[in-house]
Amino acid sequence: MGCEEGSFKSTPEMERFLYEMLIDQTQPISERFRALFSLRNLHGPAPRDALIHATRDPSNLLAHEAAFALGQMQDPEAIPALVSVLQDLSLHPIVRHEAAEALGAIGLESAVTLLEETLFTDPAIEVRETCELALRRINQKKSMSNDVGAASISDGPRFLSVDPALPASLDLSVNQLREVLLNEKEGMYERYAALFALRNEGGDDAVDAIVSCLDAKSALLKHEVAYVLGQLQNKVSSAALSRVLRDENEHPMVRHEAAEALGSIAAESIELLELFTKDPEPIVSQSCEVALSMLEFERSGKSFEFLFMSAPRGQEA
């Protein structure tokens, strides 16, 4: 649903329009996400600073997505702001978690000390687990940089995302990867690595293994599983994702990813997503609004991001 790299022609007028749309709390959350996704595809101080501003937004969903976008941009200039977010215990754990993941995605050793401290001190387990992943990713990036023949840490044949872990060895079979992914005694990084290897495999058996992990104990792992299922866009996973969204006892970060994955996968989910736009948890209800909007753009053949050939004059893409 995203635009191809290079589709954007950045202008100061565009950047200002997107910034104002992003921070305008009177706008529907879906329109603000359109601006956020557009800014994520730009580079330079203005898009970066707009996203940094959004990490403090009253919408925890928007704030966490802004932190995620900063990690995907891999801009070292965003590190001080992400450090500040991670240290601020007044912010929702989903936002702090995403700041930690973004620091791992950027991958500089300057973040190691804070990540090590937060690994033991943050009250939220999903934040602590994310710090563990980020530290492993930074260390792996460092070791690979010393290995001239190593593959890129962002290798992924079909996916452009900067993942929290490098995929596990291609020498492992789908069954072996499944065993690692579902093993509650395995380290979190190893389970993430198995998850991304299964995603890259992409066959029916791999998708089945990934779906099975929606019953894992870790909310962090389950939210990443739902995200990956959204990337794969395999309708086989729709029933399991629908079950997760319906489960009001499930962690909001898992239900949120399930909603957005359903928005990526199946128009058949519209009725369910509409129902949960009224969910009492804003992270979930807003995710459903965004998912419905993405589905509508997909069905109309238009890009969810704002695309301008000249200076923007309004909100129409």
Contacts in CASP RR format, 6 or more apart in sequence:
PFRMAT RR
TARGET T0000
AUTHOR 0000-0000-0000
METHOD contacts of the structure
MODEL  1
MGCEEGSFKSTPEMERFLYEMLIDQTQPISERFRALFSLRNLHGPAPRDA
LIHATRDPSNLLAHEAAFALGQMQDPEAIPALVSVLQDLSLHPIVRHEAA
EALGAIGLESAVTLLEETLFTDPAIEVRETCELALRRINQKKSMSNDVGA
ASISDGPRFLSVDPALPASLDLSVNQLREVLLNEKEGMYERYAALFALRN
EGGDDAVDAIVSCLDAKSALLKHEVAYVLGQLQNKVSSAALSRVLRDENE
HPMVRHEAAEALGSIAAESIELLELFTKDPEPIVSQSCEVALSMLEFERS
GKSFEFLFMSAPRGQEA
1 264 0 8 1.000
1 294 0 8 1.000
1 297 0 8 1.000
1 298 0 8 1.000
1 303 0 8 1.000
1 304 0 8 1.000
2 37 0 8 1.000
2 303 0 8 1.000
2 304 0 8 1.000
2 305 0 8 1.000
3 41 0 8 1.000
3 303 0 8 1.000
3 305 0 8 1.000
3 307 0 8 1.000
5 41 0 8 1.000
5 160 0 8 1.000
6 41 0 8 1.000
7 41 0 8 1.000
7 303 0 8 1.000
7 307 0 8 1.000
8 14 0 8 1.000
8 38 0 8 1.000
8 41 0 8 1.000
8 42 0 8 1.000
8 305 0 8 1.000
8 307 0 8 1.000
9 308 0 8 1.000
9 309 0 8 1.000
10 42 0 8 1.000
10 43 0 8 1.000
10 47 0 8 1.000
11 308 0 8 1.000
11 311 0 8 1.000
12 46 0 8 1.000
13 311 0 8 1.000
13 312 0 8 1.000
14 306 0 8 1.000
14 308 0 8 1.000
14 311 0 8 1.000
14 312 0 8 1.000
15 39 0 8 1.000
15 42 0 8 1.000
15 46 0 8 1.000
15 47 0 8 1.000
15 50 0 8 1.000
16 46 0 8 1.000
17 306 0 8 1.000
17 312 0 8 1.000
17 314 0 8 1.000
18 35 0 8 1.000
18 38 0 8 1.000
18 39 0 8 1.000
18 42 0 8 1.000
18 47 0 8 1.000
18 50 0 8 1.000
18 306 0 8 1.000
19 35 0 8 1.000
19 39 0 8 1.000
19 46 0 8 1.000
19 50 0 8 1.000
19 53 0 8 1.000
21 27 0 8 1.000
21 31 0 8 1.000
21 32 0 8 1.000
21 34 0 8 1.000
21 35 0 8 1.000
21 306 0 8 1.000
21 315 0 8 1.000
22 32 0 8 1.000
22 35 0 8 1.000
22 36 0 8 1.000
22 39 0 8 1.000
22 50 0 8 1.000
22 51 0 8 1.000
22 53 0 8 1.000
22 54 0 8 1.000
23 50 0 8 1.000
23 53 0 8 1.000
23 54 0 8 1.000
23 57 0 8 1.000
24 32 0 8 1.000
25 57 0 8 1.000
25 58 0 8 1.000
25 59 0 8 1.000
28 289 0 8 1.000
28 293 0 8 1.000
29 59 0 8 1.000
29 61 0 8 1.000
29 62 0 8 1.000
29 286 0 8 1.000
29 289 0 8 1.000
29 290 0 8 1.000
30 289 0 8 1.000
30 290 0 8 1.000
30 292 0 8 1.000
30 293 0 8 1.000
30 294 0 8 1.000
31 293 0 8 1.000
31 315 0 8 1.000
32 59 0 8 1.000
32 62 0 8 1.000
33 62 0 8 1.000
33 65 0 8 1.000
33 290 0 8 1.000
33 293 0 8 1.000
33 304 0 8 1.000
34 293 0 8 1.000
34 304 0 8 1.000
34 305 0 8 1.000
34 306 0 8 1.000
34 317 0 8 1.000
35 306 0 8 1.000
36 51 0 8 1.000
36 54 0 8 1.000
36 62 0 8 1.000
36 65 0 8 1.000
36 66 0 8 1.000
36 69 0 8 1.000
37 69 0 8 1.000
37 304 0 8 1.000
37 305 0 8 1.000
38 305 0 8 1.000
38 306 0 8 1.000
38 307 0 8 1.000
39 47 0 8 1.000
39 50 0 8 1.000
39 51 0 8 1.000
39 69 0 8 1.000
40 47 0 8 1.000
40 51 0 8 1.000
40 69 0 8 1.000
40 72 0 8 1.000
40 73 0 8 1.000
41 305 0 8 1.000
43 73 0 8 1.000
43 75 0 8 1.000
44 75 0 8 1.000
45 77 0 8 1.000
47 73 0 8 1.000
48 70 0 8 1.000
48 73 0 8 1.000
48 75 0 8 1.000
48 77 0 8 1.000
48 78 0 8 1.000
51 66 0 8 1.000
51 69 0 8 1.000
51 70 0 8 1.000
51 73 0 8 1.000
51 78 0 8 1.000
52 66 0 8 1.000
52 70 0 8 1.000
52 78 0 8 1.000
52 81 0 8 1.000
54 62 0 8 1.000
54 63 0 8 1.000
54 65 0 8 1.000
54 66 0 8 1.000
55 63 0 8 1.000
55 66 0 8 1.000
55 67 0 8 1.000
55 70 0 8 1.000
55 81 0 8 1.000
55 82 0 8 1.000
55 85 0 8 1.000
55 95 0 8 1.000
55 99 0 8 1.000
56 63 0 8 1.000
56 85 0 8 1.000
56 91 0 8 1.000
57 63 0 8 1.000
57 66 0 8 1.000
59 282 0 8 1.000
59 286 0 8 1.000
60 91 0 8 1.000
60 92 0 8 1.000
60 94 0 8 1.000
60 95 0 8 1.000
60 282 0 8 1.000
60 283 0 8 1.000
61 94 0 8 1.000
61 256 0 8 1.000
61 282 0 8 1.000
61 283 0 8 1.000
61 286 0 8 1.000
61 287 0 8 1.000
61 290 0 8 1.000
62 286 0 8 1.000
63 91 0 8 1.000
63 92 0 8 1.000
63 95 0 8 1.000
64 92 0 8 1.000
64 94 0 8 1.000
64 95 0 8 1.000
64 97 0 8 1.000
64 98 0 8 1.000
65 98 0 8 1.000
67 82 0 8 1.000
67 85 0 8 1.000
67 95 0 8 1.000
67 98 0 8 1.000
67 99 0 8 1.000
67 101 0 8 1.000
67 102 0 8 1.000
68 98 0 8 1.000
68 101 0 8 1.000
68 102 0 8 1.000
70 78 0 8 1.000
70 81 0 8 1.000
70 82 0 8 1.000
70 102 0 8 1.000
71 78 0 8 1.000
71 82 0 8 1.000
71 101 0 8 1.000
71 102 0 8 1.000
71 103 0 8 1.000
71 104 0 8 1.000
71 105 0 8 1.000
71 106 0 8 1.000
71 162 0 8 1.000
72 102 0 8 1.000
72 105 0 8 1.000
72 161 0 8 1.000
72 162 0 8 1.000
74 105 0 8 1.000
74 106 0 8 1.000
74 107 0 8 1.000
74 162 0 8 1.000
75 106 0 8 1.000
76 106 0 8 1.000
76 108 0 8 1.000
78 102 0 8 1.000
78 106 0 8 1.000
79 103 0 8 1.000
79 106 0 8 1.000
79 108 0 8 1.000
79 110 0 8 1.000
79 111 0 8 1.000
82 99 0 8 1.000
82 102 0 8 1.000
82 103 0 8 1.000
82 106 0 8 1.000
82 111 0 8 1.000
83 99 0 8 1.000
83 103 0 8 1.000
83 111 0 8 1.000
83 114 0 8 1.000
85 91 0 8 1.000
85 95 0 8 1.000
85 96 0 8 1.000
85 99 0 8 1.000
86 96 0 8 1.000
86 99 0 8 1.000
86 100 0 8 1.000
86 103 0 8 1.000
86 114 0 8 1.000
86 118 0 8 1.000
86 127 0 8 1.000
87 114 0 8 1.000
87 118 0 8 1.000
88 96 0 8 1.000
89 96 0 8 1.000
89 122 0 8 1.000
89 123 0 8 1.000
93 122 0 8 1.000
93 124 0 8 1.000
93 126 0 8 1.000
93 127 0 8 1.000
93 253 0 8 1.000
94 126 0 8 1.000
94 252 0 8 1.000
94 253 0 8 1.000
94 256 0 8 1.000
94 283 0 8 1.000
96 122 0 8 1.000
96 124 0 8 1.000
96 127 0 8 1.000
97 124 0 8 1.000
97 126 0 8 1.000
97 127 0 8 1.000
97 130 0 8 1.000
97 220 0 8 1.000
97 253 0 8 1.000
100 115 0 8 1.000
100 118 0 8 1.000
100 127 0 8 1.000
100 130 0 8 1.000
100 131 0 8 1.000
100 134 0 8 1.000
101 130 0 8 1.000
101 133 0 8 1.000
101 134 0 8 1.000
101 164 0 8 1.000
103 111 0 8 1.000
103 114 0 8 1.000
103 115 0 8 1.000
103 134 0 8 1.000
104 111 0 8 1.000
104 115 0 8 1.000
104 133 0 8 1.000
104 134 0 8 1.000
104 135 0 8 1.000
104 137 0 8 1.000
104 138 0 8 1.000
104 164 0 8 1.000
105 137 0 8 1.000
105 162 0 8 1.000
105 164 0 8 1.000
107 134 0 8 1.000
107 137 0 8 1.000
107 138 0 8 1.000
107 141 0 8 1.000
108 138 0 8 1.000
109 138 0 8 1.000
109 142 0 8 1.000
111 134 0 8 1.000
111 138 0 8 1.000
112 135 0 8 1.000
112 138 0 8 1.000
115 131 0 8 1.000
115 134 0 8 1.000
115 135 0 8 1.000
115 138 0 8 1.000
116 131 0 8 1.000
116 135 0 8 1.000
118 127 0 8 1.000
118 128 0 8 1.000
118 131 0 8 1.000
119 128 0 8 1.000
119 131 0 8 1.000
119 132 0 8 1.000
119 135 0 8 1.000
120 128 0 8 1.000
122 128 0 8 1.000
122 131 0 8 1.000
125 218 0 8 1.000
125 219 0 8 1.000
125 220 0 8 1.000
126 218 0 8 1.000
126 219 0 8 1.000
126 220 0 8 1.000
126 223 0 8 1.000
126 251 0 8 1.000
126 253 0 8 1.000
129 188 0 8 1.000
129 218 0 8 1.000
129 220 0 8 1.000
129 221 0 8 1.000
130 164 0 8 1.000
130 220 0 8 1.000
132 188 0 8 1.000
132 189 0 8 1.000
133 164 0 8 1.000
133 165 0 8 1.000
133 188 0 8 1.000
133 189 0 8 1.000
133 192 0 8 1.000
134 164 0 8 1.000
136 165 0 8 1.000
136 189 0 8 1.000
137 153 0 8 1.000
137 164 0 8 1.000
137 165 0 8 1.000
137 166 0 8 1.000
137 189 0 8 1.000
140 153 0 8 1.000
140 166 0 8 1.000
141 153 0 8 1.000
144 150 0 8 1.000
144 151 0 8 1.000
144 153 0 8 1.000
153 166 0 8 1.000
154 162 0 8 1.000
154 163 0 8 1.000
155 166 0 8 1.000
155 167 0 8 1.000
156 163 0 8 1.000
156 167 0 8 1.000
156 200 0 8 1.000
157 200 0 8 1.000
158 200 0 8 1.000
159 199 0 8 1.000
159 200 0 8 1.000
159 231 0 8 1.000
161 231 0 8 1.000
163 192 0 8 1.000
163 196 0 8 1.000
164 192 0 8 1.000
164 224 0 8 1.000
165 189 0 8 1.000
165 192 0 8 1.000
165 193 0 8 1.000
165 195 0 8 1.000
165 196 0 8 1.000
166 193 0 8 1.000
166 196 0 8 1.000
167 193 0 8 1.000
167 196 0 8 1.000
167 197 0 8 1.000
167 199 0 8 1.000
167 200 0 8 1.000
168 177 0 8 1.000
168 180 0 8 1.000
168 190 0 8 1.000
168 193 0 8 1.000
168 194 0 8 1.000
168 196 0 8 1.000
168 197 0 8 1.000
169 197 0 8 1.000
170 197 0 8 1.000
172 180 0 8 1.000
172 194 0 8 1.000
172 197 0 8 1.000
174 198 0 8 1.000
174 201 0 8 1.000
174 203 0 8 1.000
174 205 0 8 1.000
174 206 0 8 1.000
174 209 0 8 1.000
175 205 0 8 1.000
177 194 0 8 1.000
177 197 0 8 1.000
177 198 0 8 1.000
177 201 0 8 1.000
177 206 0 8 1.000
177 209 0 8 1.000
178 194 0 8 1.000
178 198 0 8 1.000
178 205 0 8 1.000
178 209 0 8 1.000
178 212 0 8 1.000
180 186 0 8 1.000
180 190 0 8 1.000
180 191 0 8 1.000
180 193 0 8 1.000
180 194 0 8 1.000
181 191 0 8 1.000
181 194 0 8 1.000
181 195 0 8 1.000
181 198 0 8 1.000
181 209 0 8 1.000
181 210 0 8 1.000
181 212 0 8 1.000
181 213 0 8 1.000
182 209 0 8 1.000
182 212 0 8 1.000
182 213 0 8 1.000
182 216 0 8 1.000
183 191 0 8 1.000
184 216 0 8 1.000
184 217 0 8 1.000
186 194 0 8 1.000
188 218 0 8 1.000
188 220 0 8 1.000
188 221 0 8 1.000
191 213 0 8 1.000
191 221 0 8 1.000
192 221 0 8 1.000
192 224 0 8 1.000
195 210 0 8 1.000
195 213 0 8 1.000
195 221 0 8 1.000
195 224 0 8 1.000
195 225 0 8 1.000
195 228 0 8 1.000
196 228 0 8 1.000
198 206 0 8 1.000
198 207 0 8 1.000
198 209 0 8 1.000
198 210 0 8 1.000
199 206 0 8 1.000
199 210 0 8 1.000
199 228 0 8 1.000
199 231 0 8 1.000
199 232 0 8 1.000
202 232 0 8 1.000
202 234 0 8 1.000
204 236 0 8 1.000
207 229 0 8 1.000
207 232 0 8 1.000
207 234 0 8 1.000
207 236 0 8 1.000
207 237 0 8 1.000
208 236 0 8 1.000
210 225 0 8 1.000
210 228 0 8 1.000
210 229 0 8 1.000
210 232 0 8 1.000
210 237 0 8 1.000
211 225 0 8 1.000
211 229 0 8 1.000
211 236 0 8 1.000
211 237 0 8 1.000
211 240 0 8 1.000
213 221 0 8 1.000
213 222 0 8 1.000
213 225 0 8 1.000
214 222 0 8 1.000
214 225 0 8 1.000
214 226 0 8 1.000
214 240 0 8 1.000
214 241 0 8 1.000
214 243 0 8 1.000
214 244 0 8 1.000
216 222 0 8 1.000
216 225 0 8 1.000
219 250 0 8 1.000
219 251 0 8 1.000
219 253 0 8 1.000
219 254 0 8 1.000
220 253 0 8 1.000
222 244 0 8 1.000
222 250 0 8 1.000
222 251 0 8 1.000
222 254 0 8 1.000
223 251 0 8 1.000
223 253 0 8 1.000
223 254 0 8 1.000
223 256 0 8 1.000
223 257 0 8 1.000
224 257 0 8 1.000
226 241 0 8 1.000
226 244 0 8 1.000
226 254 0 8 1.000
226 257 0 8 1.000
226 258 0 8 1.000
226 260 0 8 1.000
226 261 0 8 1.000
227 257 0 8 1.000
227 260 0 8 1.000
227 261 0 8 1.000
229 237 0 8 1.000
229 240 0 8 1.000
229 241 0 8 1.000
229 261 0 8 1.000
229 265 0 8 1.000
230 237 0 8 1.000
230 260 0 8 1.000
230 261 0 8 1.000
230 264 0 8 1.000
230 265 0 8 1.000
231 264 0 8 1.000
233 264 0 8 1.000
233 265 0 8 1.000
234 265 0 8 1.000
235 265 0 8 1.000
235 266 0 8 1.000
237 261 0 8 1.000
237 265 0 8 1.000
238 262 0 8 1.000
238 265 0 8 1.000
238 266 0 8 1.000
238 268 0 8 1.000
238 269 0 8 1.000
241 258 0 8 1.000
241 261 0 8 1.000
241 262 0 8 1.000
241 265 0 8 1.000
242 258 0 8 1.000
242 262 0 8 1.000
242 269 0 8 1.000
242 272 0 8 1.000
244 250 0 8 1.000
244 254 0 8 1.000
244 255 0 8 1.000
244 258 0 8 1.000
245 255 0 8 1.000
245 258 0 8 1.000
245 259 0 8 1.000
245 262 0 8 1.000
245 272 0 8 1.000
245 276 0 8 1.000
245 284 0 8 1.000
245 288 0 8 1.000
246 272 0 8 1.000
246 276 0 8 1.000
247 255 0 8 1.000
248 279 0 8 1.000
252 281 0 8 1.000
252 283 0 8 1.000
252 284 0 8 1.000
253 283 0 8 1.000
255 279 0 8 1.000
255 281 0 8 1.000
255 283 0 8 1.000
255 284 0 8 1.000
255 287 0 8 1.000
256 283 0 8 1.000
256 284 0 8 1.000
256 287 0 8 1.000
257 287 0 8 1.000
259 273 0 8 1.000
259 276 0 8 1.000
259 284 0 8 1.000
259 287 0 8 1.000
259 288 0 8 1.000
259 291 0 8 1.000
260 287 0 8 1.000
260 290 0 8 1.000
260 291 0 8 1.000
260 294 0 8 1.000
262 269 0 8 1.000
262 272 0 8 1.000
262 273 0 8 1.000
262 291 0 8 1.000
263 269 0 8 1.000
263 273 0 8 1.000
263 291 0 8 1.000
263 292 0 8 1.000
263 294 0 8 1.000
263 295 0 8 1.000
264 291 0 8 1.000
264 294 0 8 1.000
267 295 0 8 1.000
267 299 0 8 1.000
269 291 0 8 1.000
269 295 0 8 1.000
270 292 0 8 1.000
270 295 0 8 1.000
273 288 0 8 1.000
273 291 0 8 1.000
273 292 0 8 1.000
273 295 0 8 1.000
274 288 0 8 1.000
274 292 0 8 1.000
276 284 0 8 1.000
276 285 0 8 1.000
276 288 0 8 1.000
277 285 0 8 1.000
277 288 0 8 1.000
277 289 0 8 1.000
277 292 0 8 1.000
278 285 0 8 1.000
279 285 0 8 1.000
279 288 0 8 1.000
293 304 0 8 1.000
294 304 0 8 1.000
297 303 0 8 1.000
297 304 0 8 1.000
298 304 0 8 1.000
302 317 0 8 1.000
303 317 0 8 1.000
305 317 0 8 1.000
306 312 0 8 1.000
306 315 0 8 1.000
306 317 0 8 1.000
307 317 0 8 1.000
END
